[in-house]
Amino acid sequence: MTLIDVYNLRKEKISETELKDEIFSVPVKEHVLHEVVVSQVNRRRAGTAACKSRSLVNASTRKLYRQKGTGRARAGSASSPTRRGGGVAFGPQPRAYVKKVSKKVRKAALRMALSDKLTGSQLFIVEDFSLPEIKTKSFVGVMRRFDVTKALIVTADKNEKLEKSSRNVPWVKVLRSEGLNVYDLLKFDHLFLEKPAIDRIEEALIS
């Protein structure tokens, strides 16, 4: 078990909590993180790029001119890729870019990303992220107290005041514990965890 300080929104230490070593203190393997991030990014690709091949171009199939005697190269149809308005040779077609990664590997990568944040002193545990009102200025003030400029905040449940106060701040992202992912953990420099979210994360990653 690893002991870590728990803060309030004024960055005052109010208690300590334990983090399970099998989640927050595991060896980090870069190739595993890379594999999961590539899989995650690929899933976001639409894969809808397409163009017309010669079989899809709406053109006459009549032979353009006779085969011999004209002094020109032979030509079969107007849809040939070598002619203007013809089809595209070897052009893109709709496809899926999905790269499958097993659930076991995804969980291992999440544990590694969380361990990296703890090792690098980039993890803050907050007792409760309840803001008194929906106000961006107040939220930015909280972030300034912790001296962070690029942060991921993970909450246990829906927090409307926090989500609305932070949505116009481009360097902050708010997620609920069930949406925690490797890409966002690596993208943002600092990680804030609500204390109630820790139990849910540990439960999901141990099972």
C-alpha positions as CSV (number, residue, x, y, z in Angstrom):
1,M,0.0,0.0,0.0
2,T,1.1,3.5,-0.8
3,L,0.1,6.5,1.3
4,I,-0.8,9.7,-0.4
5,D,-2.1,13.0,0.8
6,V,-5.7,14.1,0.3
7,Y,-6.5,17.8,-0.4
8,N,-9.4,20.0,-0.4
9,L,-10.0,22.6,-3.2
10,R,-7.9,25.2,-1.3
11,K,-4.9,22.7,-1.5
12,E,-4.9,22.1,2.2
13,K,-4.0,18.6,3.3
14,I,-7.0,17.2,5.2
15,S,-6.1,13.5,5.4
16,E,-4.2,10.6,3.8
17,T,-5.4,7.6,1.9
18,E,-4.0,4.3,0.7
19,L,-3.5,3.3,-2.9
20,K,-3.1,-0.4,-3.9
21,D,0.3,-1.3,-5.2
22,E,-1.1,-3.6,-7.8
23,I,-2.8,-0.6,-9.4
24,F,-0.5,2.4,-8.7
25,S,2.9,0.8,-8.4
26,V,3.5,-1.5,-11.4
27,P,6.4,-1.4,-13.9
28,V,5.7,0.8,-16.9
29,K,6.2,-0.9,-20.3
30,E,6.1,1.7,-23.1
31,H,5.3,-0.8,-25.9
32,V,2.1,-1.9,-24.1
33,L,1.0,1.8,-23.7
34,H,1.8,2.4,-27.3
35,E,-0.3,-0.6,-28.5
36,V,-3.3,0.5,-26.5
37,V,-3.1,4.2,-27.6
38,V,-2.8,3.2,-31.3
39,S,-5.8,1.0,-30.9
40,Q,-7.8,3.8,-29.2
41,V,-6.8,6.4,-31.8
42,N,-7.6,4.1,-34.7
43,R,-11.1,3.5,-33.3
44,R,-11.8,7.2,-33.8
45,R,-11.0,7.1,-37.5
46,A,-14.2,7.2,-39.6
47,G,-12.7,5.1,-42.4
48,T,-15.1,6.6,-44.9
49,A,-12.6,8.0,-47.4
50,A,-13.5,6.7,-50.9
51,C,-13.2,7.5,-54.6
52,K,-14.6,6.0,-57.8
53,S,-12.7,3.2,-59.5
54,R,-13.1,2.7,-63.3
55,S,-16.0,0.3,-62.6
56,L,-17.9,3.0,-60.7
57,V,-17.5,5.9,-63.1
58,N,-20.6,6.7,-65.2
59,A,-19.2,6.5,-68.7
60,S,-19.9,4.8,-71.9
61,T,-18.3,1.4,-72.5
62,R,-18.1,2.0,-76.2
63,K,-14.7,1.8,-77.7
64,L,-13.6,5.4,-78.3
65,Y,-12.0,4.9,-81.7
66,R,-10.8,2.0,-83.8
67,Q,-7.9,-0.1,-82.6
68,K,-5.5,0.5,-85.5
69,G,-4.6,3.0,-88.1
70,T,-5.1,6.2,-86.2
71,G,-1.5,6.7,-85.1
72,R,-2.7,7.1,-81.5
73,A,-2.4,4.7,-78.5
74,R,-5.2,2.2,-78.3
75,A,-8.0,3.2,-76.0
76,G,-10.7,0.9,-74.6
77,S,-13.2,3.1,-72.6
78,A,-13.7,6.6,-71.3
79,S,-13.5,5.4,-67.7
80,S,-9.8,4.4,-67.9
81,P,-7.7,5.9,-65.1
82,T,-5.4,7.4,-67.8
83,R,-8.1,9.6,-69.2
84,R,-9.6,12.8,-67.8
85,G,-12.8,12.1,-65.8
86,G,-11.9,8.4,-65.6
87,G,-11.7,6.3,-62.5
88,V,-8.9,6.4,-59.9
89,A,-6.5,3.5,-59.8
90,F,-5.9,2.0,-56.4
91,G,-7.8,4.8,-54.6
92,P,-9.0,4.6,-51.0
93,Q,-12.2,2.6,-50.2
94,P,-14.2,2.5,-47.0
95,R,-12.5,0.3,-44.4
96,A,-12.2,-0.2,-40.6
97,Y,-9.0,0.8,-38.9
98,V,-9.8,-1.1,-35.7
99,K,-6.8,-2.7,-34.1
100,K,-8.1,-5.2,-31.5
101,V,-6.5,-5.3,-28.0
102,S,-7.5,-7.7,-25.3
103,K,-9.2,-6.5,-22.2
104,K,-6.3,-7.9,-20.1
105,V,-3.8,-5.7,-22.0
106,R,-6.1,-2.6,-21.8
107,K,-6.3,-3.0,-18.0
108,A,-2.6,-3.5,-17.7
109,A,-2.0,-0.3,-19.7
110,L,-4.3,1.7,-17.4
111,R,-2.5,0.4,-14.4
112,M,0.8,1.5,-16.0
113,A,-0.5,5.0,-16.9
114,L,-1.8,5.5,-13.3
115,S,1.5,4.2,-11.9
116,D,3.4,6.7,-14.1
117,K,1.4,9.6,-12.8
118,L,2.1,8.6,-9.1
119,T,5.8,8.0,-9.7
120,G,6.1,11.4,-11.5
121,S,4.3,13.3,-8.6
122,Q,1.6,14.2,-11.1
123,L,-1.3,12.7,-9.1
124,F,-3.5,14.7,-6.8
125,I,-6.3,13.2,-4.6
126,V,-9.1,15.6,-3.9
127,E,-11.7,14.8,-1.2
128,D,-14.5,16.3,-3.1
129,F,-14.7,18.5,-6.3
130,S,-17.9,20.2,-5.4
131,L,-17.9,23.8,-6.5
132,P,-20.2,26.3,-4.8
133,E,-21.5,27.6,-8.2
134,I,-21.1,27.3,-11.9
135,K,-18.3,29.8,-12.6
136,T,-15.3,29.3,-14.8
137,K,-13.3,31.9,-12.9
138,S,-13.7,30.0,-9.7
139,F,-12.7,26.8,-11.3
140,V,-9.6,28.3,-12.9
141,G,-8.7,29.7,-9.4
142,V,-8.7,26.2,-8.0
143,M,-6.4,24.9,-10.8
144,R,-4.0,27.8,-10.2
145,R,-3.7,26.9,-6.5
146,F,-2.5,23.5,-7.5
147,D,-0.1,25.2,-10.1
148,V,-1.2,23.0,-13.0
149,T,-1.9,24.0,-16.6
150,K,-2.9,20.7,-18.3
151,A,-5.0,18.5,-16.1
152,L,-7.4,15.5,-16.3
153,I,-10.1,15.4,-13.6
154,V,-11.8,12.1,-12.8
155,T,-14.9,12.1,-10.7
156,A,-17.0,9.3,-9.2
157,D,-20.4,10.5,-10.3
158,K,-21.9,13.3,-12.5
159,N,-20.8,16.7,-11.3
160,E,-22.8,19.3,-13.2
161,K,-21.2,22.4,-11.6
162,L,-17.7,21.1,-12.3
163,E,-18.4,19.9,-15.8
164,K,-20.1,23.2,-16.8
165,S,-17.4,25.4,-15.1
166,S,-14.6,23.6,-16.9
167,R,-16.0,23.1,-20.4
168,N,-14.6,26.4,-21.7
169,V,-11.1,25.7,-20.3
170,P,-9.2,24.1,-23.2
171,W,-6.4,22.6,-21.0
172,V,-8.7,20.7,-18.7
173,K,-10.9,17.6,-19.2
174,V,-13.4,16.1,-16.8
175,L,-14.2,12.4,-17.0
176,R,-16.2,10.1,-14.8
177,S,-14.4,7.0,-13.5
178,E,-16.0,4.6,-16.0
179,G,-14.6,6.7,-18.9
180,L,-11.0,6.6,-17.7
181,N,-8.6,5.7,-20.6
182,V,-4.9,5.5,-21.4
183,Y,-4.9,8.1,-24.1
184,D,-6.2,10.9,-21.8
185,L,-4.0,9.8,-19.0
186,L,-0.9,10.2,-21.2
187,K,-2.2,13.4,-22.9
188,F,-2.6,15.5,-19.8
189,D,0.3,16.3,-17.5
190,H,-1.5,16.1,-14.2
191,L,-4.3,13.8,-12.9
192,F,-6.9,14.7,-10.2
193,L,-8.8,11.9,-8.6
194,E,-11.8,12.4,-6.4
195,K,-11.4,10.2,-3.4
196,P,-14.7,8.2,-4.0
197,A,-13.5,7.4,-7.6
198,I,-10.4,5.6,-6.3
199,D,-12.4,2.6,-5.0
200,R,-14.3,2.3,-8.3
201,I,-11.1,2.4,-10.4
202,E,-9.4,-0.2,-8.2
203,E,-12.4,-2.4,-8.3
204,A,-12.5,-2.2,-12.1
205,L,-8.8,-2.9,-12.6
206,I,-8.4,-5.7,-10.2
207,S,-11.4,-7.8,-11.3
